[in-house]
């Protein structure tokens, strides 16, 4: 009986430690930062961002990307006074049509919005580079492709299935 009780207590201890790990993991989740928080508190809580970009008006974008293995890029915009004004997970199919400025964005704008791509490739049907990000849409693995011409201008974009994942599963 004592051995069974010890086993139950040990299992309970494992669950408690796992639960604390989950709670700590949530504290490091960029999308949980609230507008009004300070940039200093955000940096202390999340650590160094994967990118930092100046914003018009003296603010700064703190970017937390999970590329190349992940599917999310979170932009945390901070105003000139050091307060968080917005927190946005930008790799969302519903947002692409509103966010991507075809024939206006330059590659620096693309970087400041989406961060470093998963990969950069070329295709024979376009004179330039194709920047690719992985994202999820309703738990389906997808890809965002932005076409950057030789002058550095984003000329078009499209989405598609993550075919690399299909090759791994087969």
C-alpha positions in Angstrom: 0.0 0.0 0.0 2.8 2.4 0.9 4.5 1.7 -2.5 1.3 2.6 -4.3 0.8 5.8 -2.3 4.5 6.8 -3.1 3.9 6.1 -6.8 0.7 8.3 -6.7 2.6 11.1 -5.0 5.4 10.9 -7.5 3.0 11.0 -10.4 1.3 14.0 -8.7 4.7 15.7 -8.4 5.4 15.2 -12.1 2.0 16.7 -13.1 2.6 19.7 -10.8 6.0 20.4 -12.3 4.6 20.0 -15.8 1.8 22.4 -14.9 4.3 25.0 -13.6 6.2 24.6 -16.9 3.1 25.4 -18.9 2.3 28.4 -16.8 5.9 29.7 -17.2 5.7 29.0 -20.9 2.6 31.2 -21.2 4.5 34.0 -19.5 6.9 33.9 -22.4 4.2 34.0 -25.1 4.5 37.3 -27.1 0.7 37.4 -27.9 0.0 37.6 -24.1 1.7 41.0 -23.8 -0.9 43.7 -23.1 -1.1 47.2 -24.6 0.1 49.6 -22.0 2.9 47.4 -20.8 6.4 49.0 -20.9 9.0 48.0 -23.4 11.4 47.3 -20.6 8.9 44.9 -18.9 8.2 43.2 -22.2 11.9 42.7 -23.0 12.5 41.3 -19.4 9.6 38.9 -19.8 10.2 37.7 -23.3 13.9 38.2 -23.7 15.7 39.6 -26.8 13.5 39.9 -29.9 14.5 38.3 -33.2 14.2 41.7 -34.8 14.0 45.4 -33.9 12.7 48.0 -36.3 12.2 51.8 -36.0 8.6 53.0 -36.4 7.4 56.3 -37.8 7.0 58.8 -34.9 9.9 57.5 -32.8 8.5 54.2 -31.7 10.0 50.7 -32.3 8.8 47.3 -33.3 9.9 44.4 -31.2 9.5 41.3 -33.4 9.4 37.7 -32.0 9.6 35.2 -34.8 9.4 31.4 -34.5 11.0 30.9 -37.9 12.4 28.7 -39.4 10.7 25.8 -37.5 7.6 27.6 -36.2 4.6 29.2 -37.7 4.2 32.6 -36.0 5.7 36.1 -36.1 4.4 38.5 -33.4 5.0 42.2 -33.9 4.9 44.3 -30.7 4.8 48.0 -31.5 6.0 50.4 -28.8 5.5 54.2 -29.0 8.1 56.9 -28.4 7.3 56.9 -24.6 8.2 53.2 -24.3 4.6 51.8 -24.0 3.2 48.9 -26.0 0.5 50.1 -28.3 -0.2 46.9 -30.3 0.5 43.2 -30.3 -0.1 41.4 -33.6 0.5 37.8 -34.8 1.0 38.8 -38.4 1.2 35.4 -40.1 -2.6 35.2 -40.6 -4.2 34.4 -43.9 -7.1 36.7 -43.1 -4.6 39.7 -42.8 -2.4 39.2 -45.9 -4.7 41.1 -48.2 -4.9 44.1 -45.9 -1.3 44.1 -44.7 0.9 43.3 -47.8 1.4 46.5 -49.9 2.2 45.1 -53.4 4.2 47.5 -55.5 4.8 49.8 -52.4 6.7 47.7 -49.9 10.4 47.4 -50.3 12.3 44.4 -48.9 13.1 46.4 -45.7 9.3 46.9 -45.2 8.7 43.2 -45.7 11.5 42.4 -43.1 10.0 44.9 -40.6 6.6 43.3 -40.9 7.3 39.6 -41.2 11.0 39.2 -40.2 13.5 36.9 -41.7 11.8 34.4 -44.0 11.9 30.7 -43.7 13.7 30.5 -47.0 14.6 32.6 -50.1 14.4 30.9 -53.5 14.1 31.7 -57.2 11.6 30.5 -59.8 12.0 30.7 -63.6 8.7 32.6 -64.0 9.8 35.6 -62.0 12.9 37.8 -62.2 13.8 38.2 -58.5 13.7 36.3 -55.2 10.7 34.6 -53.6 10.6 35.0 -49.8 8.7 32.3 -48.0 7.2 32.1 -44.5 5.5 29.1 -42.9 2.2 29.6 -41.1 -0.9 27.7 -40.0 -4.5 28.2 -41.2 -7.0 26.2 -39.2 -4.2 23.8 -38.2 -3.2 23.3 -41.8 0.5 24.0 -42.6 0.7 26.7 -45.2 3.2 28.9 -46.9 3.2 32.7 -47.7 5.3 33.6 -50.8 6.3 37.3 -51.4 8.0 38.0 -54.7 10.8 40.7 -54.5 12.0 42.1 -57.8 15.7 43.0 -58.4 15.1 46.6 -57.3 13.8 45.3 -53.9 10.1 46.0 -54.5 7.4 43.4 -53.4 5.6 42.7 -56.7 3.1 40.1 -55.7 2.3 37.4 -53.1 0.4 34.2 -52.8 -0.2 31.4 -50.4 0.1 27.6 -50.8 0.2 24.3 -49.0 3.4 23.3 -47.2 4.6 20.6 -49.5 7.7 19.9 -47.5 5.5 18.6 -44.7 3.7 16.2 -47.2 7.0 14.8 -48.3 8.0 14.1 -44.7 4.7 12.3 -44.0 4.9 10.1 -47.1 
